[in-house]
């Protein structure tokens, strides 16, 4: 049956998945291609858009920067035929590459708002390899969070964009220690209007060069 003749979506599933190991170095576009291929290999009856160039109805919550790992990525898929959610996981899991693992799946009403429009915040853990003591780092955090405004610039699509970094930072703290440094926790704004980036926060804090890893632990959205 031609893709254009396939029935419209009858079910919407939300997958929470990891992006780890070597996969953290691939782009968001490449990750979506992996999902498309995996869904086809697993014979999942994915729904397609209409028009001259039908596309699978697969939507990711928020692209993850190259080099970041995650245990909190969200993917909405719409199916042309209803399946038990656990069956979808059973069919997909053997086809997934290393670093991509489904943590949970739930059914979402078709009429719910788009996944991207519901995003509000994201949480990260950052490992710093530094000679600075926790007390020094805590002092830098307190000074940064006490600022009322942090003028910032970012290169975006060849243009310099100026904005205030401070409103994008909700929380920033030391969550723990390890042999070579500390583990920072941060909660940043994440929406279509404003998105905080961990690397910007680390640069403002003065520890970007000491960053060993950045790991997304949670996405927060409107219910």
C-alpha positions as a Markdown table, in Angstrom:
| # | Residue | x | y | z |
|---|---|---|---|---|
| 1 | Unk | 0.0 | 0.0 | 0.0 |
| 2 | Unk | 1.4 | 3.5 | -0.9 |
| 3 | Unk | 2.3 | 5.6 | 2.1 |
| 4 | Unk | -0.2 | 8.2 | 1.0 |
| 5 | Unk | -3.0 | 5.7 | 1.3 |
| 6 | Unk | -2.1 | 4.6 | 4.9 |
| 7 | Unk | -4.7 | 5.4 | 7.5 |
| 8 | Unk | -4.2 | 8.4 | 9.8 |
| 9 | Unk | -2.9 | 8.0 | 13.4 |
| 10 | Unk | -5.0 | 5.9 | 15.8 |
| 11 | Unk | -2.6 | 5.9 | 18.7 |
| 12 | Unk | 0.0 | 8.1 | 20.2 |
| 13 | Unk | 2.8 | 6.6 | 22.4 |
| 14 | Unk | 5.5 | 8.5 | 24.4 |
| 15 | Unk | 8.8 | 6.8 | 24.8 |
| 16 | Unk | 11.4 | 7.8 | 27.4 |
| 17 | Unk | 14.8 | 6.7 | 26.2 |
| 18 | Unk | 18.6 | 7.1 | 26.8 |
| 19 | Unk | 21.2 | 8.6 | 24.5 |
| 20 | Unk | 24.6 | 7.4 | 25.7 |
| 21 | Unk | 27.9 | 5.8 | 24.7 |
| 22 | Unk | 29.0 | 6.8 | 21.1 |
| 23 | Unk | 25.5 | 8.0 | 20.3 |
| 24 | Unk | 26.0 | 11.1 | 22.3 |
| 25 | Unk | 28.3 | 12.3 | 19.5 |
| 26 | Unk | 25.7 | 12.1 | 16.7 |
| 27 | Unk | 23.4 | 15.0 | 15.7 |
| 28 | Unk | 19.7 | 15.2 | 16.5 |
| 29 | Unk | 19.0 | 14.7 | 12.8 |
| 30 | Unk | 21.0 | 11.5 | 12.7 |
| 31 | Unk | 19.3 | 10.3 | 15.8 |
| 32 | Unk | 15.9 | 10.8 | 14.2 |
| 33 | Unk | 17.1 | 8.8 | 11.2 |
| 34 | Unk | 18.1 | 6.0 | 13.5 |
| 35 | Unk | 14.6 | 6.0 | 15.0 |
| 36 | Unk | 13.0 | 5.9 | 11.5 |
| 37 | Unk | 15.1 | 2.9 | 10.5 |
| 38 | Unk | 14.5 | 1.1 | 13.8 |
| 39 | Unk | 10.7 | 1.5 | 13.6 |
| 40 | Unk | 10.7 | 0.1 | 10.1 |
| 41 | Unk | 12.9 | -2.9 | 11.0 |
| 42 | Unk | 10.7 | -3.6 | 14.0 |
| 43 | Unk | 7.6 | -3.5 | 11.8 |
| 44 | Unk | 5.9 | -0.8 | 13.9 |
| 45 | Unk | 2.9 | 0.5 | 12.0 |
| 46 | Unk | 3.9 | 4.1 | 12.2 |
| 47 | Unk | 1.5 | 6.8 | 10.8 |
| 48 | Unk | 2.7 | 9.1 | 8.0 |
| 49 | Unk | 1.9 | 12.7 | 7.1 |
| 50 | Unk | -0.1 | 13.5 | 4.0 |
| 51 | Unk | 1.2 | 15.2 | 0.9 |
| 52 | Unk | 3.8 | 14.7 | -1.8 |
| 53 | Unk | 6.6 | 13.7 | 0.6 |
| 54 | Unk | 5.0 | 11.8 | 3.5 |
| 55 | Unk | 7.0 | 11.8 | 6.7 |
| 56 | Unk | 6.7 | 9.4 | 9.7 |
| 57 | Unk | 4.9 | 11.0 | 12.6 |
| 58 | Unk | 7.8 | 10.9 | 15.0 |
| 59 | Unk | 8.5 | 13.9 | 17.3 |
| 60 | Unk | 11.3 | 14.5 | 19.8 |
| 61 | Unk | 10.8 | 16.7 | 22.8 |
| 62 | Unk | 14.0 | 18.8 | 22.7 |
| 63 | Unk | 17.1 | 18.2 | 20.7 |
| 64 | Unk | 20.1 | 17.4 | 22.8 |
| 65 | Unk | 23.5 | 19.1 | 22.1 |
| 66 | Unk | 26.2 | 16.9 | 20.5 |
| 67 | Unk | 28.4 | 15.5 | 23.2 |
| 68 | Unk | 25.7 | 15.4 | 25.9 |
| 69 | Unk | 24.4 | 12.1 | 27.2 |
| 70 | Unk | 20.9 | 11.6 | 28.6 |
| 71 | Unk | 18.5 | 9.3 | 30.4 |
| 72 | Unk | 15.5 | 11.5 | 29.9 |
| 73 | Unk | 14.9 | 11.9 | 26.1 |
| 74 | Unk | 11.2 | 11.9 | 25.1 |
| 75 | Unk | 9.8 | 10.7 | 21.7 |
| 76 | Unk | 6.2 | 10.8 | 20.6 |
| 77 | Unk | 5.2 | 8.3 | 17.9 |
| 78 | Unk | 1.8 | 8.0 | 16.2 |
| 79 | Unk | 0.7 | 4.6 | 15.0 |
| 80 | Unk | -1.7 | 3.7 | 12.1 |
| 81 | Unk | -2.8 | 0.7 | 14.1 |
| 82 | Unk | -3.2 | 0.3 | 17.8 |
| 83 | Unk | -0.7 | -1.9 | 19.6 |
| 84 | Unk | -0.2 | -2.7 | 23.3 |
| 85 | Unk | 2.6 | -0.3 | 24.4 |
| 86 | Unk | 4.7 | -3.1 | 25.9 |
| 87 | Unk | 4.5 | -4.9 | 22.6 |
| 88 | Unk | 6.0 | -1.9 | 20.9 |
| 89 | Unk | 8.9 | -1.9 | 23.4 |
| 90 | Unk | 9.4 | -5.7 | 22.9 |
| 91 | Unk | 9.6 | -5.2 | 19.1 |
| 92 | Unk | 11.8 | -2.2 | 19.2 |
| 93 | Unk | 14.4 | -3.1 | 21.9 |
| 94 | Unk | 16.3 | -5.8 | 19.9 |
| 95 | Unk | 16.7 | -3.4 | 17.0 |
| 96 | Unk | 18.1 | -0.5 | 19.0 |
| 97 | Unk | 21.9 | 0.3 | 18.8 |
| 98 | Unk | 24.1 | 0.5 | 21.9 |
| 99 | Unk | 23.4 | 3.6 | 23.8 |
| 100 | Unk | 19.7 | 3.8 | 22.9 |
| 101 | Unk | 17.5 | 2.1 | 25.4 |
| 102 | Unk | 13.8 | 2.5 | 26.1 |
| 103 | Unk | 13.1 | 3.3 | 29.8 |
| 104 | Unk | 9.4 | 3.6 | 29.7 |
| 105 | Unk | 6.4 | 3.9 | 27.4 |
| 106 | Unk | 2.9 | 5.3 | 27.9 |
| 107 | Unk | -0.1 | 6.1 | 25.8 |
| 108 | Unk | -1.0 | 9.8 | 25.2 |
| 109 | Unk | -4.3 | 11.1 | 23.9 |
| 110 | Unk | -4.0 | 12.1 | 20.3 |
| 111 | Unk | -5.6 | 15.5 | 21.0 |
| 112 | Unk | -2.9 | 16.5 | 23.5 |
| 113 | Unk | -0.7 | 19.5 | 22.6 |
| 114 | Unk | 2.5 | 18.8 | 20.8 |
| 115 | Unk | 5.4 | 17.6 | 22.9 |
| 116 | Unk | 7.6 | 20.6 | 22.1 |
| 117 | Unk | 4.9 | 23.1 | 23.2 |
| 118 | Unk | 4.7 | 21.4 | 26.6 |
| 119 | Unk | 8.4 | 21.6 | 27.5 |
| 120 | Unk | 9.2 | 24.0 | 30.4 |
| 121 | Unk | 12.5 | 23.0 | 32.0 |
| 122 | Unk | 15.4 | 20.5 | 31.8 |
| 123 | Unk | 17.7 | 19.2 | 34.5 |
| 124 | Unk | 21.4 | 18.2 | 34.1 |
| 125 | Unk | 24.3 | 16.7 | 36.0 |
| 126 | Unk | 27.7 | 18.0 | 35.2 |
| 127 | Unk | 31.0 | 16.4 | 36.2 |
| 128 | Unk | 33.8 | 18.8 | 36.7 |
| 129 | Unk | 37.4 | 17.6 | 36.9 |
| 130 | Unk | 39.0 | 20.5 | 38.8 |
| 131 | Unk | 41.5 | 21.4 | 41.5 |
| 132 | Unk | 39.0 | 23.9 | 42.9 |
| 133 | Unk | 37.5 | 22.9 | 46.3 |
| 134 | Unk | 33.8 | 22.5 | 46.8 |
| 135 | Unk | 33.8 | 25.6 | 48.9 |
| 136 | Unk | 35.4 | 27.7 | 46.1 |
| 137 | Unk | 32.9 | 26.4 | 43.5 |
| 138 | Unk | 30.0 | 27.0 | 45.9 |
| 139 | Unk | 31.2 | 30.6 | 46.3 |
| 140 | Unk | 31.2 | 31.1 | 42.5 |
| 141 | Unk | 27.7 | 29.6 | 42.3 |
| 142 | Unk | 26.3 | 31.9 | 44.9 |
| 143 | Unk | 27.9 | 34.9 | 43.3 |
| 144 | Unk | 26.5 | 34.0 | 39.9 |
| 145 | Unk | 23.0 | 33.2 | 41.1 |
| 146 | Unk | 23.0 | 36.5 | 43.0 |
| 147 | Unk | 23.3 | 38.5 | 39.8 |
| 148 | Unk | 20.1 | 40.2 | 38.7 |
| 149 | Unk | 21.2 | 40.1 | 35.0 |
| 150 | Unk | 23.9 | 38.3 | 33.0 |
| 151 | Unk | 24.3 | 39.8 | 29.6 |
| 152 | Unk | 25.2 | 37.1 | 27.1 |
| 153 | Unk | 25.7 | 36.5 | 23.4 |
| 154 | Unk | 25.4 | 33.4 | 21.3 |
| 155 | Unk | 26.2 | 32.8 | 17.6 |
| 156 | Unk | 23.0 | 31.4 | 16.0 |
| 157 | Unk | 22.8 | 30.8 | 12.2 |
| 158 | Unk | 25.6 | 33.1 | 11.5 |
| 159 | Unk | 24.2 | 36.0 | 13.6 |
| 160 | Unk | 25.1 | 37.2 | 17.1 |
| 161 | Unk | 22.1 | 37.0 | 19.4 |
| 162 | Unk | 22.2 | 39.0 | 22.6 |
| 163 | Unk | 20.1 | 38.0 | 25.6 |
| 164 | Unk | 20.0 | 37.8 | 29.4 |
| 165 | Unk | 21.4 | 34.4 | 30.7 |
| 166 | Unk | 20.2 | 34.8 | 34.3 |
| 167 | Unk | 16.4 | 34.2 | 33.8 |
| 168 | Unk | 17.3 | 30.9 | 32.1 |
| 169 | Unk | 18.9 | 29.6 | 35.2 |
| 170 | Unk | 16.4 | 28.2 | 37.8 |
| 171 | Unk | 18.7 | 26.3 | 40.1 |
| 172 | Unk | 22.5 | 25.6 | 40.2 |
| 173 | Unk | 24.2 | 23.6 | 43.0 |
| 174 | Unk | 26.7 | 21.0 | 44.0 |
| 175 | Unk | 25.1 | 17.6 | 44.1 |
| 176 | Unk | 28.1 | 15.5 | 45.1 |
| 177 | Unk | 31.8 | 14.9 | 44.8 |
| 178 | Unk | 34.0 | 12.3 | 43.1 |
| 179 | Unk | 37.7 | 11.6 | 43.1 |
| 180 | Unk | 38.7 | 14.3 | 40.6 |
| 181 | Unk | 36.1 | 17.0 | 41.4 |
| 182 | Unk | 32.5 | 17.7 | 41.9 |
| 183 | Unk | 29.1 | 17.0 | 40.4 |
| 184 | Unk | 26.9 | 20.0 | 39.6 |
| 185 | Unk | 23.2 | 19.9 | 39.3 |
| 186 | Unk | 21.3 | 22.5 | 37.3 |
| 187 | Unk | 17.7 | 23.2 | 36.2 |
| 188 | Unk | 17.4 | 25.4 | 33.2 |
| 189 | Unk | 14.5 | 26.9 | 31.2 |
| 190 | Unk | 13.4 | 25.0 | 28.1 |
| 191 | Unk | 10.7 | 26.3 | 25.9 |
| 192 | Unk | 10.1 | 27.7 | 22.4 |
| 193 | Unk | 10.7 | 31.2 | 23.9 |
| 194 | Unk | 13.7 | 30.6 | 26.0 |
| 195 | Unk | 16.2 | 27.8 | 26.4 |
| 196 | Unk | 19.2 | 27.6 | 28.8 |
| 197 | Unk | 22.3 | 25.8 | 27.7 |
| 198 | Unk | 24.6 | 24.0 | 30.3 |
| 199 | Unk | 27.7 | 25.1 | 28.4 |
| 200 | Unk | 26.8 | 28.8 | 28.7 |
| 201 | Unk | 26.2 | 28.4 | 32.4 |
| 202 | Unk | 29.5 | 26.6 | 32.9 |
| 203 | Unk | 31.3 | 29.4 | 30.9 |
| 204 | Unk | 29.6 | 32.1 | 33.0 |
| 205 | Unk | 30.6 | 30.1 | 36.2 |
| 206 | Unk | 34.2 | 29.9 | 34.9 |
| 207 | Unk | 34.4 | 26.1 | 34.7 |
| 208 | Unk | 33.7 | 25.3 | 31.1 |
| 209 | Unk | 37.3 | 24.0 | 30.5 |
| 210 | Unk | 37.0 | 21.8 | 33.5 |
| 211 | Unk | 33.8 | 20.0 | 32.3 |
| 212 | Unk | 34.2 | 16.3 | 31.9 |
| 213 | Unk | 30.6 | 15.4 | 31.0 |
| 214 | Unk | 27.1 | 16.8 | 30.8 |
| 215 | Unk | 24.2 | 14.4 | 31.3 |
| 216 | Unk | 20.5 | 15.3 | 31.0 |
| 217 | Unk | 18.5 | 13.6 | 33.8 |
| 218 | Unk | 15.0 | 15.0 | 33.4 |
| 219 | Unk | 12.7 | 16.9 | 31.2 |
| 220 | Unk | 9.8 | 18.8 | 32.8 |
| 221 | Unk | 6.6 | 19.6 | 30.9 |
| 222 | Unk | 3.0 | 20.7 | 31.4 |
| 223 | Unk | 0.7 | 17.9 | 32.3 |
